Amino acid sequence: MSIVLWVLQVLLALLFAWHGWLFIAPPTELVEMMNALLPPWFRIFIGVAELLAAAGLILPGVTRILPWLTPLAAAGLMIVTASASVLHATRGETASAITTAVLFVLVTFVAYTRWKVKPLASRQQLAVSRQTA
């Protein structure tokens, strides 16, 4: 289960880092279209949120510093993906709505599993478990 979670977290982090960067620094040919759909400040806000959440999916587990941030990052992405699903559905973009709904299911799985089923241990917890073993 741990390997599946890590693979899923890395893949989701890569996807959201790419998408966040696309929102922060879009190619010149997309800027006008993106600004027509979303106000620039909101587009940048979403991009920064996705970049931070991507880091939150990986860094706490790798460093074992504040590992409780991983399920919170995934929960934040639940809000982003649920909102994106609704936005795409209301605009009649079925394929995009389905894609973001699938992403919602995946980040929900990560959030719940890292919160309740297989939480990441902190450095202190690892040190204590090594001393008692």
A tleap script that builds the chain and sets N, CA, C and O, in Angstrom:
source leaprc.protein.ff14SB
mol = sequence {
  NMET SER ILE VAL LEU TRP VAL LEU GLN VAL
  LEU LEU ALA LEU LEU PHE ALA TRP HIE GLY
  TRP LEU PHE ILE ALA PRO PRO THR GLU LEU
  VAL GLU MET MET ASN ALA LEU LEU PRO PRO
  TRP PHE ARG ILE PHE ILE GLY VAL ALA GLU
  LEU LEU ALA ALA ALA GLY LEU ILE LEU PRO
  GLY VAL THR ARG ILE LEU PRO TRP LEU THR
  PRO LEU ALA ALA ALA GLY LEU MET ILE VAL
  THR ALA SER ALA SER VAL LEU HIE ALA THR
  ARG GLY GLU THR ALA SER ALA ILE THR THR
  ALA VAL LEU PHE VAL LEU VAL THR PHE VAL
  ALA TYR THR ARG TRP LYS VAL LYS PRO LEU
  ALA SER ARG GLN GLN LEU ALA VAL SER ARG
  GLN THR CALA
}
set mol.1.N position { 0.822 -1.198 0.000 }
set mol.1.CA position { 0.000 0.000 0.000 }
set mol.1.C position { 0.863 1.257 0.000 }
set mol.1.O position { 0.537 2.247 -0.656 }
set mol.2.N position { 1.964 1.207 0.742 }
set mol.2.CA position { 2.831 2.372 0.830 }
set mol.2.C position { 3.434 2.728 -0.525 }
set mol.2.O position { 3.526 3.906 -0.870 }
set mol.3.N position { 3.840 1.731 -1.289 }
set mol.3.CA position { 4.430 1.992 -2.607 }
set mol.3.C position { 3.382 2.594 -3.542 }
set mol.3.O position { 3.672 3.535 -4.281 }
set mol.4.N position { 2.179 2.057 -3.508 }
set mol.4.CA position { 1.099 2.592 -4.343 }
set mol.4.C position { 0.837 4.055 -3.993 }
set mol.4.O position { 0.675 4.892 -4.881 }
set mol.5.N position { 0.798 4.356 -2.710 }
set mol.5.CA position { 0.572 5.740 -2.281 }
set mol.5.C position { 1.683 6.666 -2.751 }
set mol.5.O position { 1.418 7.763 -3.243 }
set mol.6.N position { 2.928 6.223 -2.598 }
set mol.6.CA position { 4.045 7.065 -3.022 }
set mol.6.C position { 4.035 7.300 -4.526 }
set mol.6.O position { 4.270 8.421 -4.978 }
set mol.7.N position { 3.767 6.269 -5.296 }
set mol.7.CA position { 3.699 6.433 -6.758 }
set mol.7.C position { 2.580 7.402 -7.113 }
set mol.7.O position { 2.769 8.292 -7.942 }
set mol.8.N position { 1.430 7.238 -6.499 }
set mol.8.CA position { 0.295 8.123 -6.753 }
set mol.8.C position { 0.621 9.559 -6.341 }
set mol.8.O position { 0.302 10.497 -7.071 }
set mol.9.N position { 1.244 9.735 -5.195 }
set mol.9.CA position { 1.608 11.080 -4.736 }
set mol.9.C position { 2.588 11.751 -5.696 }
set mol.9.O position { 2.439 12.931 -6.011 }
set mol.10.N position { 3.582 11.007 -6.159 }
set mol.10.CA position { 4.569 11.584 -7.084 }
set mol.10.C position { 3.903 11.961 -8.398 }
set mol.10.O position { 4.138 13.050 -8.922 }
set mol.11.N position { 3.072 11.069 -8.937 }
set mol.11.CA position { 2.399 11.376 -10.198 }
set mol.11.C position { 1.465 12.575 -10.059 }
set mol.11.O position { 1.434 13.440 -10.934 }
set mol.12.N position { 0.714 12.631 -8.983 }
set mol.12.CA position { -0.172 13.777 -8.762 }
set mol.12.C position { 0.630 15.052 -8.561 }
set mol.12.O position { 0.255 16.111 -9.064 }
set mol.13.N position { 1.726 14.956 -7.832 }
set mol.13.CA position { 2.565 16.142 -7.615 }
set mol.13.C position { 3.120 16.655 -8.939 }
set mol.13.O position { 3.125 17.862 -9.180 }
set mol.14.N position { 3.586 15.756 -9.797 }
set mol.14.CA position { 4.098 16.176 -11.106 }
set mol.14.C position { 3.003 16.838 -11.935 }
set mol.14.O position { 3.234 17.873 -12.560 }
set mol.15.N position { 1.826 16.247 -11.942 }
set mol.15.CA position { 0.715 16.803 -12.704 }
set mol.15.C position { 0.322 18.193 -12.199 }
set mol.15.O position { 0.155 19.122 -12.989 }
set mol.16.N position { 0.178 18.329 -10.886 }
set mol.16.CA position { -0.252 19.618 -10.349 }
set mol.16.C position { 0.858 20.663 -10.403 }
set mol.16.O position { 0.567 21.854 -10.512 }
set mol.17.N position { 2.110 20.253 -10.330 }
set mol.17.CA position { 3.222 21.199 -10.506 }
set mol.17.C position { 3.216 21.725 -11.941 }
set mol.17.O position { 3.391 22.922 -12.167 }
set mol.18.N position { 3.016 20.834 -12.904 }
set mol.18.CA position { 2.958 21.251 -14.311 }
set mol.18.C position { 1.777 22.196 -14.543 }
set mol.18.O position { 1.930 23.249 -15.163 }
set mol.19.N position { 0.608 21.817 -14.047 }
set mol.19.CA position { -0.595 22.631 -14.254 }
set mol.19.C position { -0.485 23.969 -13.525 }
set mol.19.O position { -0.898 25.002 -14.052 }
set mol.20.N position { 0.068 23.949 -12.321 }
set mol.20.CA position { 0.263 25.196 -11.586 }
set mol.20.C position { 1.209 26.132 -12.309 }
set mol.20.O position { 0.963 27.336 -12.388 }
set mol.21.N position { 2.301 25.577 -12.839 }
set mol.21.CA position { 3.250 26.403 -13.590 }
set mol.21.C position { 2.602 26.946 -14.861 }
set mol.21.O position { 2.859 28.084 -15.252 }
set mol.22.N position { 1.767 26.141 -15.500 }
set mol.22.CA position { 1.047 26.595 -16.688 }
set mol.22.C position { 0.142 27.774 -16.360 }
set mol.22.O position { -0.011 28.684 -17.174 }
set mol.23.N position { -0.459 27.763 -15.169 }
set mol.23.CA position { -1.324 28.879 -14.772 }
set mol.23.C position { -0.525 30.112 -14.385 }
set mol.23.O position { -0.987 31.232 -14.605 }
set mol.24.N position { 0.646 29.939 -13.820 }
set mol.24.CA position { 1.460 31.080 -13.407 }
set mol.24.C position { 2.166 31.716 -14.596 }
set mol.24.O position { 2.208 32.939 -14.723 }
set mol.25.N position { 2.716 30.881 -15.461 }
set mol.25.CA position { 3.486 31.385 -16.609 }
set mol.25.C position { 3.003 30.710 -17.887 }
set mol.25.O position { 3.713 29.881 -18.455 }
set mol.26.N position { 1.794 31.058 -18.347 }
set mol.26.CA position { 1.267 30.391 -19.546 }
set mol.26.C position { 2.015 30.830 -20.803 }
set mol.26.O position { 2.576 31.925 -20.848 }
set mol.27.N position { 2.021 29.970 -21.821 }
set mol.27.CA position { 2.606 30.377 -23.098 }
set mol.27.C position { 1.878 31.609 -23.638 }
set mol.27.O position { 0.693 31.805 -23.370 }
set mol.28.N position { 2.578 32.414 -24.382 }
set mol.28.CA position { 2.039 33.681 -24.874 }
set mol.28.C position { 0.715 33.489 -25.605 }
set mol.28.O position { -0.204 34.292 -25.445 }
set mol.29.N position { 0.612 32.432 -26.402 }
set mol.29.CA position { -0.608 32.223 -27.184 }
set mol.29.C position { -1.812 31.841 -26.327 }
set mol.29.O position { -2.946 31.913 -26.802 }
set mol.30.N position { -1.594 31.436 -25.073 }
set mol.30.CA position { -2.709 31.056 -24.193 }
set mol.30.C position { -3.123 32.156 -23.219 }
set mol.30.O position { -4.200 32.076 -22.629 }
set mol.31.N position { -2.305 33.165 -23.043 }
set mol.31.CA position { -2.573 34.179 -22.021 }
set mol.31.C position { -3.923 34.846 -22.235 }
set mol.31.O position { -4.719 34.954 -21.302 }
set mol.32.N position { -4.183 35.291 -23.448 }
set mol.32.CA position { -5.437 36.000 -23.728 }
set mol.32.C position { -6.654 35.118 -23.481 }
set mol.32.O position { -7.646 35.559 -22.902 }
set mol.33.N position { -6.565 33.858 -23.930 }
set mol.33.CA position { -7.678 32.929 -23.735 }
set mol.33.C position { -7.899 32.649 -22.246 }
set mol.33.O position { -9.037 32.634 -21.779 }
set mol.34.N position { -6.819 32.430 -21.508 }
set mol.34.CA position { -6.945 32.136 -20.082 }
set mol.34.C position { -7.502 33.341 -19.319 }
set mol.34.O position { -8.327 33.185 -18.419 }
set mol.35.N position { -7.051 34.532 -19.684 }
set mol.35.CA position { -7.542 35.731 -19.004 }
set mol.35.C position { -9.000 36.014 -19.331 }
set mol.35.O position { -9.692 36.669 -18.552 }
set mol.36.N position { -9.474 35.531 -20.469 }
set mol.36.CA position { -10.885 35.688 -20.808 }
set mol.36.C position { -11.761 34.763 -19.953 }
set mol.36.O position { -12.913 35.083 -19.659 }
set mol.37.N position { -11.204 33.623 -19.562 }
set mol.37.CA position { -11.967 32.652 -18.777 }
set mol.37.C position { -11.888 32.911 -17.277 }
set mol.37.O position { -12.862 32.706 -16.553 }
set mol.38.N position { -10.723 33.362 -16.816 }
set mol.38.CA position { -10.508 33.617 -15.386 }
set mol.38.C position { -9.786 34.949 -15.216 }
set mol.38.O position { -8.933 35.293 -16.034 }
set mol.39.N position { -10.109 35.695 -14.180 }
set mol.39.CA position { -9.325 36.912 -13.927 }
set mol.39.C position { -7.864 36.544 -13.663 }
set mol.39.O position { -7.594 35.523 -13.030 }
set mol.40.N position { -6.926 37.353 -14.133 }
set mol.40.CA position { -5.505 37.019 -13.953 }
set mol.40.C position { -5.116 36.748 -12.505 }
set mol.40.O position { -4.330 35.834 -12.254 }
set mol.41.N position { -5.634 37.505 -11.544 }
set mol.41.CA position { -5.270 37.293 -10.146 }
set mol.41.C position { -5.729 35.918 -9.662 }
set mol.41.O position { -5.040 35.273 -8.872 }
set mol.42.N position { -6.903 35.468 -10.139 }
set mol.42.CA position { -7.427 34.177 -9.713 }
set mol.42.C position { -6.654 33.038 -10.374 }
set mol.42.O position { -6.402 32.012 -9.742 }
set mol.43.N position { -6.281 33.210 -11.629 }
set mol.43.CA position { -5.471 32.226 -12.347 }
set mol.43.C position { -4.131 32.033 -11.633 }
set mol.43.O position { -3.678 30.903 -11.448 }
set mol.44.N position { -3.502 33.140 -11.234 }
set mol.44.CA position { -2.218 33.070 -10.534 }
set mol.44.C position { -2.400 32.439 -9.143 }
set mol.44.O position { -1.564 31.650 -8.702 }
set mol.45.N position { -3.489 32.789 -8.464 }
set mol.45.CA position { -3.784 32.195 -7.157 }
set mol.45.C position { -3.899 30.679 -7.265 }
set mol.45.O position { -3.326 29.952 -6.454 }
set mol.46.N position { -4.645 30.197 -8.274 }
set mol.46.CA position { -4.797 28.753 -8.467 }
set mol.46.C position { -3.447 28.115 -8.781 }
set mol.46.O position { -3.130 27.042 -8.267 }
set mol.47.N position { -2.659 28.768 -9.616 }
set mol.47.CA position { -1.339 28.236 -9.960 }
set mol.47.C position { -0.437 28.102 -8.751 }
set mol.47.O position { 0.223 27.078 -8.579 }
set mol.48.N position { -0.402 29.120 -7.915 }
set mol.48.CA position { 0.427 29.068 -6.702 }
set mol.48.C position { -0.096 27.987 -5.754 }
set mol.48.O position { 0.690 27.246 -5.164 }
set mol.49.N position { -1.408 27.896 -5.610 }
set mol.49.CA position { -1.995 26.871 -4.738 }
set mol.49.C position { -1.633 25.467 -5.223 }
set mol.49.O position { -1.323 24.589 -4.417 }
set mol.50.N position { -1.672 25.257 -6.536 }
set mol.50.CA position { -1.337 23.941 -7.067 }
set mol.50.C position { 0.149 23.627 -6.897 }
set mol.50.O position { 0.508 22.485 -6.608 }
set mol.51.N position { 1.008 24.619 -7.071 }
set mol.51.CA position { 2.447 24.391 -6.860 }
set mol.51.C position { 2.744 24.057 -5.400 }
set mol.51.O position { 3.518 23.143 -5.115 }
set mol.52.N position { 2.133 24.789 -4.484 }
set mol.52.CA position { 2.342 24.517 -3.060 }
set mol.52.C position { 1.790 23.143 -2.673 }
set mol.52.O position { 2.410 22.418 -1.895 }
set mol.53.N position { 0.638 22.793 -3.210 }
set mol.53.CA position { 0.058 21.486 -2.905 }
set mol.53.C position { 0.922 20.360 -3.473 }
set mol.53.O position { 1.073 19.314 -2.841 }
set mol.54.N position { 1.487 20.570 -4.662 }
set mol.54.CA position { 2.389 19.555 -5.241 }
set mol.54.C position { 3.578 19.331 -4.320 }
set mol.54.O position { 3.978 18.192 -4.077 }
set mol.55.N position { 4.140 20.415 -3.810 }
set mol.55.CA position { 5.254 20.280 -2.856 }
set mol.55.C position { 4.778 19.594 -1.578 }
set mol.55.O position { 5.502 18.785 -0.998 }
set mol.56.N position { 3.569 19.915 -1.144 }
set mol.56.CA position { 3.023 19.323 0.068 }
set mol.56.C position { 2.732 17.837 -0.039 }
set mol.56.O position { 2.689 17.137 0.973 }
set mol.57.N position { 2.534 17.357 -1.246 }
set mol.57.CA position { 2.316 15.919 -1.432 }
set mol.57.C position { 3.603 15.117 -1.257 }
set mol.57.O position { 3.557 13.936 -0.913 }
set mol.58.N position { 4.752 15.755 -1.493 }
set mol.58.CA position { 6.021 15.035 -1.511 }
set mol.58.C position { 6.942 15.394 -0.343 }
set mol.58.O position { 7.384 14.513 0.393 }
set mol.59.N position { 7.228 16.679 -0.174 }
set mol.59.CA position { 8.282 17.103 0.759 }
set mol.59.C position { 8.090 16.666 2.209 }
set mol.59.O position { 9.061 16.230 2.828 }
set mol.60.N position { 6.888 16.758 2.784 }
set mol.60.CA position { 6.762 16.312 4.181 }
set mol.60.C position { 7.086 14.833 4.379 }
set mol.60.O position { 7.644 14.449 5.407 }
set mol.61.N position { 6.743 14.018 3.411 }
set mol.61.CA position { 7.032 12.591 3.531 }
set mol.61.C position { 8.497 12.263 3.330 }
set mol.61.O position { 9.036 11.368 3.980 }
set mol.62.N position { 9.142 12.988 2.429 }
set mol.62.CA position { 10.557 12.744 2.158 }
set mol.62.C position { 11.415 13.233 3.319 }
set mol.62.O position { 12.343 12.544 3.745 }
set mol.63.N position { 11.107 14.418 3.828 }
set mol.63.CA position { 11.911 14.999 4.902 }
set mol.63.C position { 11.482 14.525 6.287 }
set mol.63.O position { 12.234 14.660 7.252 }
set mol.64.N position { 10.280 13.972 6.385 }
set mol.64.CA position { 9.672 13.574 7.665 }
set mol.64.C position { 9.478 14.773 8.592 }
set mol.64.O position { 9.404 14.615 9.811 }
set mol.65.N position { 9.398 15.965 8.016 }
set mol.65.CA position { 9.120 17.186 8.771 }
set mol.65.C position { 7.672 17.574 8.503 }
set mol.65.O position { 7.279 17.752 7.350 }
set mol.66.N position { 6.887 17.704 9.547 }
set mol.66.CA position { 5.468 18.049 9.467 }
set mol.66.C position { 4.710 17.144 8.489 }
set mol.66.O position { 4.070 17.642 7.563 }
set mol.67.N position { 4.774 15.832 8.683 }
set mol.67.CA position { 4.135 14.917 7.728 }
set mol.67.C position { 2.615 15.056 7.660 }
set mol.67.O position { 2.001 14.585 6.703 }
set mol.68.N position { 2.005 15.686 8.645 }
set mol.68.CA position { 0.562 15.901 8.614 }
set mol.68.C position { 0.153 16.889 7.529 }
set mol.68.O position { -1.036 17.037 7.248 }
set mol.69.N position { 1.132 17.576 6.909 }
set mol.69.CA position { 0.808 18.493 5.821 }
set mol.69.C position { 0.409 17.755 4.537 }
set mol.69.O position { -0.289 18.317 3.694 }
set mol.70.N position { 0.843 16.520 4.389 }
set mol.70.CA position { 0.519 15.773 3.158 }
set mol.70.C position { -0.990 15.567 2.990 }
set mol.70.O position { -1.513 15.879 1.920 }
set mol.71.N position { -1.719 15.057 3.996 }
set mol.71.CA position { -3.169 14.944 3.791 }
set mol.71.C position { -3.846 16.306 3.658 }
set mol.71.O position { -4.875 16.417 2.992 }
set mol.72.N position { -3.291 17.335 4.275 }
set mol.72.CA position { -3.877 18.671 4.108 }
set mol.72.C position { -3.663 19.201 2.691 }
set mol.72.O position { -4.549 19.842 2.125 }
set mol.73.N position { -2.499 18.936 2.122 }
set mol.73.CA position { -2.247 19.334 0.733 }
set mol.73.C position { -3.222 18.614 -0.198 }
set mol.73.O position { -3.783 19.217 -1.113 }
set mol.74.N position { -3.414 17.331 0.044 }
set mol.74.CA position { -4.362 16.567 -0.775 }
set mol.74.C position { -5.782 17.087 -0.585 }
set mol.74.O position { -6.553 17.144 -1.543 }
set mol.75.N position { -6.133 17.466 0.636 }
set mol.75.CA position { -7.471 18.019 0.883 }
set mol.75.C position { -7.649 19.354 0.159 }
set mol.75.O position { -8.727 19.645 -0.360 }
set mol.76.N position { -6.603 20.150 0.129 }
set mol.76.CA position { -6.674 21.396 -0.632 }
set mol.76.C position { -6.885 21.134 -2.110 }
set mol.76.O position { -7.635 21.847 -2.776 }
set mol.77.N position { -6.216 20.101 -2.625 }
set mol.77.CA position { -6.415 19.739 -4.028 }
set mol.77.C position { -7.814 19.181 -4.272 }
set mol.77.O position { -8.329 19.268 -5.387 }
set mol.78.N position { -8.430 18.611 -3.245 }
set mol.78.CA position { -9.826 18.166 -3.379 }
set mol.78.C position { -10.721 19.367 -3.691 }
set mol.78.O position { -11.615 19.277 -4.532 }
set mol.79.N position { -10.480 20.479 -3.016 }
set mol.79.CA position { -11.271 21.689 -3.261 }
set mol.79.C position { -11.041 22.190 -4.685 }
set mol.79.O position { -11.985 22.547 -5.390 }
set mol.80.N position { -9.780 22.211 -5.096 }
set mol.80.CA position { -9.440 22.695 -6.444 }
set mol.80.C position { -10.082 21.809 -7.508 }
set mol.80.O position { -10.694 22.318 -8.447 }
set mol.81.N position { -9.949 20.484 -7.368 }
set mol.81.CA position { -10.472 19.588 -8.404 }
set mol.81.C position { -12.001 19.538 -8.412 }
set mol.81.O position { -12.612 19.434 -9.475 }
set mol.82.N position { -12.613 19.611 -7.242 }
set mol.82.CA position { -14.084 19.642 -7.199 }
set mol.82.C position { -14.600 20.912 -7.866 }
set mol.82.O position { -15.558 20.870 -8.636 }
set mol.83.N position { -13.968 22.030 -7.570 }
set mol.83.CA position { -14.372 23.294 -8.188 }
set mol.83.C position { -14.156 23.270 -9.691 }
set mol.83.O position { -14.993 23.756 -10.451 }
set mol.84.N position { -13.033 22.703 -10.123 }
set mol.84.CA position { -12.754 22.603 -11.555 }
set mol.84.C position { -13.769 21.695 -12.244 }
set mol.84.O position { -14.182 21.973 -13.370 }
set mol.85.N position { -14.167 20.628 -11.590 }
set mol.85.CA position { -15.169 19.732 -12.174 }
set mol.85.C position { -16.488 20.458 -12.389 }
set mol.85.O position { -17.115 20.322 -13.440 }
set mol.86.N position { -16.902 21.224 -11.399 }
set mol.86.CA position { -18.148 21.986 -11.513 }
set mol.86.C position { -18.027 23.036 -12.618 }
set mol.86.O position { -18.941 23.195 -13.427 }
set mol.87.N position { -16.907 23.746 -12.652 }
set mol.87.CA position { -16.704 24.771 -13.679 }
set mol.87.C position { -16.770 24.162 -15.079 }
set mol.87.O position { -17.464 24.680 -15.954 }
set mol.88.N position { -16.049 23.065 -15.285 }
set mol.88.CA position { -16.049 22.442 -16.608 }
set mol.88.C position { -17.427 21.874 -16.957 }
set mol.88.O position { -17.855 21.961 -18.108 }
set mol.89.N position { -18.111 21.306 -15.996 }
set mol.89.CA position { -19.446 20.747 -16.251 }
set mol.89.C position { -20.442 21.842 -16.632 }
set mol.89.O position { -21.251 21.657 -17.541 }
set mol.90.N position { -20.385 22.971 -15.945 }
set mol.90.CA position { -21.322 24.055 -16.259 }
set mol.90.C position { -21.039 24.687 -17.614 }
set mol.90.O position { -21.936 25.270 -18.224 }
set mol.91.N position { -19.811 24.580 -18.091 }
set mol.91.CA position { -19.474 25.119 -19.407 }
set mol.91.C position { -19.629 24.064 -20.502 }
set mol.91.O position { -19.328 24.335 -21.665 }
set mol.92.N position { -20.093 22.869 -20.144 }
set mol.92.CA position { -20.339 21.828 -21.127 }
set mol.92.C position { -19.084 21.120 -21.600 }
set mol.92.O position { -19.099 20.469 -22.645 }
set mol.93.N position { -18.005 21.234 -20.855 }
set mol.93.CA position { -16.739 20.582 -21.217 }
set mol.93.C position { -16.676 19.231 -20.517 }
set mol.93.O position { -16.028 19.082 -19.481 }
set mol.94.N position { -17.354 18.256 -21.095 }
set mol.94.CA position { -17.537 16.958 -20.455 }
set mol.94.C position { -16.220 16.237 -20.195 }
set mol.94.O position { -16.008 15.714 -19.101 }
set mol.95.N position { -15.341 16.204 -21.179 }
set mol.95.CA position { -14.074 15.482 -21.008 }
set mol.95.C position { -13.248 16.084 -19.876 }
set mol.95.O position { -12.679 15.352 -19.066 }
set mol.96.N position { -13.180 17.396 -19.816 }
set mol.96.CA position { -12.421 18.053 -18.743 }
set mol.96.C position { -13.088 17.832 -17.390 }
set mol.96.O position { -12.405 17.664 -16.379 }
set mol.97.N position { -14.418 17.833 -17.369 }
set mol.97.CA position { -15.136 17.592 -16.111 }
set mol.97.C position { -14.865 16.174 -15.601 }
set mol.97.O position { -14.675 15.971 -14.402 }
set mol.98.N position { -14.847 15.209 -16.498 }
set mol.98.CA position { -14.573 13.825 -16.094 }
set mol.98.C position { -13.130 13.689 -15.609 }
set mol.98.O position { -12.867 13.020 -14.609 }
set mol.99.N position { -12.201 14.323 -16.318 }
set mol.99.CA position { -10.790 14.258 -15.921 }
set mol.99.C position { -10.595 14.829 -14.526 }
set mol.99.O position { -9.935 14.212 -13.691 }
set mol.100.N position { -11.163 16.000 -14.266 }
set mol.100.CA position { -10.990 16.608 -12.942 }
set mol.100.C position { -11.745 15.826 -11.869 }
set mol.100.O position { -11.329 15.819 -10.711 }
set mol.101.N position { -12.839 15.174 -12.232 }
set mol.101.CA position { -13.547 14.329 -11.266 }
set mol.101.C position { -12.696 13.114 -10.888 }
set mol.101.O position { -12.668 12.717 -9.724 }
set mol.102.N position { -12.004 12.524 -11.863 }
set mol.102.CA position { -11.101 11.400 -11.578 }
set mol.102.C position { -9.955 11.873 -10.685 }
set mol.102.O position { -9.568 11.180 -9.744 }
set mol.103.N position { -9.416 13.056 -10.985 }
set mol.103.CA position { -8.363 13.611 -10.127 }
set mol.103.C position { -8.884 13.854 -8.717 }
set mol.103.O position { -8.157 13.656 -7.744 }
set mol.104.N position { -10.135 14.281 -8.601 }
set mol.104.CA position { -10.749 14.465 -7.280 }
set mol.104.C position { -10.761 13.148 -6.505 }
set mol.104.O position { -10.424 13.119 -5.321 }
set mol.105.N position { -11.143 12.073 -7.162 }
set mol.105.CA position { -11.174 10.754 -6.509 }
set mol.105.C position { -9.767 10.362 -6.058 }
set mol.105.O position { -9.590 9.860 -4.948 }
set mol.106.N position { -8.769 10.587 -6.910 }
set mol.106.CA position { -7.394 10.209 -6.568 }
set mol.106.C position { -6.846 11.017 -5.395 }
set mol.106.O position { -6.234 10.448 -4.491 }
set mol.107.N position { -7.056 12.338 -5.395 }
set mol.107.CA position { -6.535 13.138 -4.273 }
set mol.107.C position { -7.330 12.865 -3.002 }
set mol.107.O position { -6.788 12.977 -1.903 }
set mol.108.N position { -8.604 12.509 -3.135 }
set mol.108.CA position { -9.391 12.120 -1.961 }
set mol.108.C position { -8.836 10.829 -1.360 }
set mol.108.O position { -8.734 10.700 -0.140 }
set mol.109.N position { -8.481 9.882 -2.216 }
set mol.109.CA position { -7.860 8.630 -1.752 }
set mol.109.C position { -6.561 8.923 -1.006 }
set mol.109.O position { -6.326 8.373 0.070 }
set mol.110.N position { -5.723 9.781 -1.567 }
set mol.110.CA position { -4.458 10.126 -0.907 }
set mol.110.C position { -4.725 10.823 0.421 }
set mol.110.O position { -4.108 10.490 1.432 }
set mol.111.N position { -5.641 11.787 0.425 }
set mol.111.CA position { -5.937 12.530 1.658 }
set mol.111.C position { -6.418 11.588 2.761 }
set mol.111.O position { -5.906 11.635 3.880 }
set mol.112.N position { -7.386 10.743 2.457 }
set mol.112.CA position { -7.932 9.847 3.477 }
set mol.112.C position { -6.900 8.813 3.925 }
set mol.112.O position { -6.741 8.560 5.120 }
set mol.113.N position { -6.208 8.225 2.965 }
set mol.113.CA position { -5.269 7.161 3.307 }
set mol.113.C position { -4.094 7.698 4.114 }
set mol.113.O position { -3.654 7.053 5.066 }
set mol.114.N position { -3.579 8.868 3.747 }
set mol.114.CA position { -2.465 9.446 4.506 }
set mol.114.C position { -2.927 10.038 5.837 }
set mol.114.O position { -2.104 10.295 6.715 }
set mol.115.N position { -4.214 10.253 5.992 }
set mol.115.CA position { -4.721 10.789 7.245 }
set mol.115.C position { -5.083 9.676 8.219 }
set mol.115.O position { -4.715 9.731 9.392 }
set mol.116.N position { -5.812 8.651 7.730 }
set mol.116.CA position { -6.354 7.628 8.623 }
set mol.116.C position { -5.710 6.245 8.485 }
set mol.116.O position { -5.480 5.579 9.494 }
set mol.117.N position { -5.419 5.807 7.277 }
set mol.117.CA position { -5.011 4.422 7.065 }
set mol.117.C position { -3.506 4.237 7.194 }
set mol.117.O position { -3.053 3.359 7.929 }
set mol.118.N position { -2.730 5.044 6.496 }
set mol.118.CA position { -1.275 4.886 6.458 }
set mol.118.C position { -0.609 6.253 6.597 }
set mol.118.O position { 0.023 6.730 5.655 }
set mol.119.N position { -0.746 6.890 7.770 }
set mol.119.CA position { -0.125 8.216 7.936 }
set mol.119.C position { 1.398 8.127 7.905 }
set mol.119.O position { 1.989 7.110 8.269 }
set mol.120.N position { 2.006 9.206 7.465 }
set mol.120.CA position { 3.464 9.285 7.442 }
set mol.120.C position { 3.978 9.546 8.851 }
set mol.120.O position { 3.398 10.342 9.590 }
set mol.121.N position { 5.055 8.885 9.220 }
set mol.121.CA position { 5.647 9.066 10.545 }
set mol.121.C position { 6.590 10.263 10.530 }
set mol.121.O position { 7.252 10.535 9.528 }
set mol.122.N position { 6.641 10.973 11.653 }
set mol.122.CA position { 7.583 12.089 11.777 }
set mol.122.C position { 8.959 11.549 12.152 }
set mol.122.O position { 9.112 10.365 12.453 }
set mol.123.N position { 9.941 12.416 12.132 }
set mol.123.CA position { 11.301 12.010 12.525 }
set mol.123.C position { 11.324 11.490 13.962 }
set mol.123.O position { 11.985 10.494 14.257 }
set mol.124.N position { 10.604 12.163 14.847 }
set mol.124.CA position { 10.579 11.752 16.246 }
set mol.124.C position { 9.931 10.376 16.397 }
set mol.124.O position { 10.414 9.547 17.168 }
set mol.125.N position { 8.853 10.131 15.674 }
set mol.125.CA position { 8.190 8.834 15.751 }
set mol.125.C position { 9.100 7.723 15.234 }
set mol.125.O position { 9.127 6.626 15.793 }
set mol.126.N position { 9.837 8.006 14.174 }
set mol.126.CA position { 10.768 7.016 13.637 }
set mol.126.C position { 11.899 6.727 14.624 }
set mol.126.O position { 12.305 5.576 14.785 }
set mol.127.N position { 12.409 7.770 15.285 }
set mol.127.CA position { 13.488 7.590 16.262 }
set mol.127.C position { 13.020 6.747 17.434 }
set mol.127.O position { 13.755 5.877 17.901 }
set mol.128.N position { 11.806 6.991 17.917 }
set mol.128.CA position { 11.275 6.238 19.046 }
set mol.128.C position { 11.056 4.773 18.646 }
set mol.128.O position { 11.366 3.864 19.417 }
set mol.129.N position { 10.527 4.551 17.452 }
set mol.129.CA position { 10.274 3.166 17.024 }
set mol.129.C position { 11.570 2.401 16.807 }
set mol.129.O position { 11.606 1.186 17.003 }
set mol.130.N position { 12.636 3.086 16.406 }
set mol.130.CA position { 13.931 2.415 16.235 }
set mol.130.C position { 14.561 2.075 17.582 }
set mol.130.O position { 15.236 1.053 17.710 }
set mol.131.N position { 14.345 2.928 18.592 }
set mol.131.CA position { 14.913 2.678 19.906 }
set mol.131.C position { 14.215 1.511 20.595 }
set mol.131.O position { 14.851 0.741 21.315 }
set mol.132.N position { 12.919 1.379 20.377 }
set mol.132.CA position { 12.173 0.311 21.029 }
set mol.132.C position { 12.310 -1.017 20.301 }
set mol.132.O position { 11.991 -2.067 20.858 }
set mol.133.N position { 12.779 -0.978 19.066 }
set mol.133.CA position { 12.901 -2.227 18.288 }
set mol.133.C position { 14.171 -2.977 18.600 }
set mol.133.O position { 14.416 -4.041 18.030 }
savepdb mol mol.pdb
quit
